[in-house]
């Protein structure tokens, strides 16, 4: 059996595009962010450029997440090609700010010119470029992009990183009852929050959005304005649309662990502390934890919360905060990074710390927020 070069017989069509660097670069940066450095297919290193009746569409994909954006009123001929992501992005970044750029695709090359600069790049056929095939959208709702950004900032940090329990490597979206709820856990900590939406389905739908897609969505939500995002969900995909920009991701096919019971645990002590003071105290104590073992011991006693840390070199740190507390003494070990991460995403000046008891969980909350909760599991020290 003879293996021919995979694009050997492709018919290339001559086409030309003219566009300003200032128009092109933001789109180029957005769609290229999804492209991986190492690919299973050569064409996955490329971006898709397609011009149809003055509308230029650019697409980047890694087969799991796809980002596309269209620009209107672009001068040129109808046609499409794909070109190396890293090369075209670097060329455009390094050209002068007010540069005009011309692409001329002829045969298996594209010539990029701007002023006295000229680059000839290899292209691969546009009809070989893989697109995520998604349809049968079952749920559809709108959310303000600032609300979605806030929701992910409060929760996404608690996702697992390359855990063998693959369903933890993402954020669970619970959709329904006019709420979008986000939950993330790595098995040692958990973050949950929600935002109101207009979607009055009775049965709550659960989907797990993978870690990489969450990072791309956060980048996708870069604007500081309150633009509305349309979110659609099918059995295997989630799609976000904002104006002429679309992000599609595959969903994680798995069952998220049952977590609601642990959030209903009765707590034996609750104190309110200043968020800034808590972060500073924990950060100072963390200096004398080891890189591998980030444990600190929290002791809650009458009028004080103390934080103690030590390391294999037998160095010790001891910090103390004054608190309004008069109950029984409680002592528990926690991962200091998990406590600090949770405190950092809280947006209020004060933080409510709730302790289950000796060697029990710690739950952090912010005042006047009934829907956000951050849970940290105990650890042996």
N, C-alpha and C positions, 0 to 999 in steps of 0.2 A: 504494500500500500504506500503510495507516494504522498507525503505531506507537503503541500504547497504553502508558501507564505500566506498568512491568513487574510491579508488585504490585497492579494496579488491581482485579482481580476476586477477590483472596484473601479468604477468610472468616476473620476473626479470632475467636478464642475467648477469652472472659473467664476470667482465672485470677488467683490470688493466691499469693504466697510470703511466709513470715515466717522471718527468720533473724537471728542475732546477727552484728554486724560482725566480731567476733573469729574467728568460724567462716568467714565469707565471704571476708574480705580476703586470706588467704594463697592460697586457690584462685584468686581473681580476679587476683592478681598473677602467679601462675604461668602461667595460660592466656593472659593478655593479652600476655605477653612476646613471643610469636610474631607478633603482629599488626603489620604494617608501617604506617608513617605515610602512605605513598601507596599506593593500591590501584587495581587495574584494574576491580574491581567494587565498588559501594557497600557491599554486604553484607559484604565482607572487612574493613571497618572495624569490624564488629560482633562481639560475643560471643554465642554461643548459650547460652540458659538453657532447660533442659527438666526438668520435674518429673514423675516417674512413681512413684506409690505411696510417697511419702516420700523418694525418692532424687532429689536434684538433680544434674544433670549440666551442667557448663559446658565449652564448647569454644571454642578460638581456632585460627585457621588462616591461612596465606598461600598455600594450595594446594600448597606444597612440604613444609611441616612442619605437623603438627596436634598440639595438646596438649589432652587432655581429663582432667577430674577429677570424680569423683562424691562427693557428701556424703550420708550417710544420716540418717534421722530428721529430715527437714526438713518443717515444717508448711506445708500449702497444697493447692492444687487441681492435678490433672493438667493439663498443657498445656506449651506452649513459645513462646518469642519470641526475637528477637535485638535487642540494644541497643548503641549506640555505646560501643566499648571505652574510649576515653580519658575520656569523660564519666562513665561509671558508676564507673570506677576512681578518678577524682579525687574524686567525691562520697563514695565509701566511705572513702577515705583521710582526708578532711577532717572526717568525722563523729567525735563523741567515741568514745573507746576502748571503752566498754561499751555502745554504742548498739545498739538493736534496729532492724532494717530491715524494711520491708514493701514488696513489689512488687505492684502491682495492674495487670494488663494488661487493657485493654478497648479494642477497636477497634485503631487504628493508633498508640496511645500506651501507655506504661507510666508509672504514677505511683509514684514512690519516696518513701516517707515514713519519718521517724525523729524521734520527739519532735515538736517544733514545725517541723521542716524538711520541705519538700515540693517535689519536683521532677517535672515532667512532661516525659518524653522520647519522641521518635519511635521507633517500632520498625519493623523489617522482618520479613517472614514467615519463620518458622522452617523451613518446608519448602523454602525457596529457599537455605538455608544449605548451602554445598558441603562435603562430607566426603570425605576421601581413601579411595577404595575399594581396599582391599588384602586379599588372601586368598592361599591356596595357600602357606602358610608351610612352607618346606622344611627349615630348620634351627632348632633351639630349644635354648637352654641357659640356665643360671643363672649369675650372677656377683654377688659381693658389691659393693655400690655404692661402698664405699671403694676397692676394687681397681680398678673401672672409672674412678673419679675420678682415682686415681693414674696409671693408664695414659694418660689423656688429658692430664693435666698434664705428663707427661714428653714427649709427642709433638706435641700439637695446635699448639703455637706455631710449628712449622716449616711449616705449611700455606702455600700461596700465597694472595695476596689479589687477586682479580679478574684472574687470569692468563688470557691467551687460550687457553692449554693448560688447558681447563676441568677436566680430570681431576686437576690439581694443587690445585684449590680445595676440598680435602677431605682426610679421613684414610682411608687404606686399612686395612680390617679383614681380616686373614687368619684364618679360622676352621677348626679341625680339629686332629686329633692331640692333643686335650685341651689346646689352647692358643688363646687369643685374642691375636693379635699386632696391634699398631697401628704404622703407618708413615706419616710425613708428610714431604713435601719440596716446596720451591719451586724446585728446580733448582740452588740455590746452597748449600743445607744439607739435612740429612736427620736425622730423629729416629726411632728404633725402640725399642719395648719390648714386653713381653708379660706376660700373666697366665694362670695355669692355670685351665682350666674342665673340666667333664666332658662332652666331646663327642668320641667316638672314631671320627669318620668318617675314612676313609683319605685321601680326596681333599680337599686344602685348598681352601676356598672363599674367593674374593677379592671384596669389595664396597667401593665408595668412598662414604663418608658425607659429604655436602656440608658446607661450612664453617658455614653458618647452623645446621644441625642439630647440629653438634658444640658450638656455643655454647649452644644450647638444652638439649642433653643435660647439659652441665656445670652449668647452672642447675637442671635437673631433679634432679641428684644433690646437691642442696644440703645434705641432712642429714648430720650427722657420725656417724651410727650405721652398723652393718654390715647393713642391710636387704638382702635378696636382690632383684636385678633379673632379670626374665625377658627375654631378648633373642630375637627371632624374625626370620628372614631369608627373604624371597621373592626372586623374580627382580628385582623393581623397587623393593622397599620393605624397610625395617628398622623393627621395632617394639620399644619398651621398655615394660615394664609393672612398676609398683611399687604394690602394694596396689590402691587405686582410681584410680590415675593412669596414663595411657597417653600415650606420644609415638610418633607415626608419621612417618617421613620417606621421601620419594622418594630413591632412590640415584642417583649420577652414572653415566650410561651411557657408559663409556669404558674404555680400557686404561691402567692405571697403568704408568709406565715401569719397565723392568728396572733394578733397583738392587743386586741381591745381589752382583754381581761387584765393585762398588766397595767394598763392605764387607769383601771378602776380600783387598783390596790389602795387600801385605806392607809393614810399617812399619819404618823404619830407626832410629828413636829413640823411647824412652818415658821419661817422667819423672812423678814424683808431686809434686803441689803442694797447698798448703792452699787449699780452695775459697774461703774468705772473702778471703784475701790476693789470689788471682787476680782475683776480681770487683772488689775495690777498685782494684787495679793497672790493670785494663782500663778501669774507669769513669773514673779520673783521666786516663788517656791519651786517652780518647774526647772529653774537653773540647775538645781542639785539633784534632779532625777537623771537616770541614765537614758541613753538614746533608745535602748531596747525596752526599758521598763519605766513607764511614765506614771507610776503610781504615787499618789499622795494620800495622807491620812487626814480626814476631816473630823474634828471633834467639836461637838456642839455642847456647850455647858452654860451655866447661868451667866448671862451677860456677854458671852464671848463665843466666837467661832474661830477655831485655830486650824491652821494648815501646816502639816509637817511632811518633810520629804527627806530621803537619804539615798545614797548610791553605794555601789560596791567598794568605793574608796573610803567608806565610812565617814563621808562628809554629811552634814545635816543642815537643813533649813527649817526655820520655825517662824511662822507668821501668825498674827492674831488680829481679829477685827472685833470691835464692840458691836453687839447686836441686842435687840430687845427680846430676850428669851429667859424664861424662868422654869422650864420643865426639867425632866430627867436628862441626864447626860447621854449623848449618842456618839458613837465612834464608828466610822466606816472608811474603807479605802476606795478610791476612785481613780480612774485615768484622768490626769490633770488636763490633757489636751481636749478630752471630750467635754469636760466642764467649761473650759475656756471657749471652745468653739460655739457651744450653746449660748453662753453669755454674750458673745460678740454679735450674734444675729438678733438678739433682743433689742428692740428699738426704744424702750423706755428707760428713764434714769434709774429706776429701781427694779429689782428682780426678786421674785418670790422663790425661796428655796424650800422644798418640802422633802422631809426625810421619812422613810418607812420605819426606821429604827436601826439598831445595831446591825451592821453588815447587810443593810437593805438598800433598795433603789433610792435614787435622788431624782426628783422631778422639778424642773425649772419652769416658771410661768412669768408672764408679764402682766402688770395690773390692767384691769378693764379689758382683757383679751380672753374670752372664754373658749376660743377655738384653737389656740396655739399651745403646744406642750412639747417640752424637751425632756427626755428620760435618759438617765445614765445608770447602767448596771454597776453593782458593787464589784470590787476586785480584792483578792487576798493580798495583804501586805505584811 
